[in-house]
């Protein structure tokens, strides 16, 4: 089995989901969340995003 690339974490601090209200048209939100190449520009915790869809 391959070694996990994920760091060790405390399961009690793991965030499983967050709900937020975004005051923007759904079409604009859709454009932003599907622009995978730009994720690292606005989300400093995201170093890379890839999709096969």
Secondary structure as UniProt FT lines:
FT   HELIX           11..13
FT   HELIX           26..33
FT   HELIX           36..38
FT   HELIX           39..42
FT   TURN            44..45
//
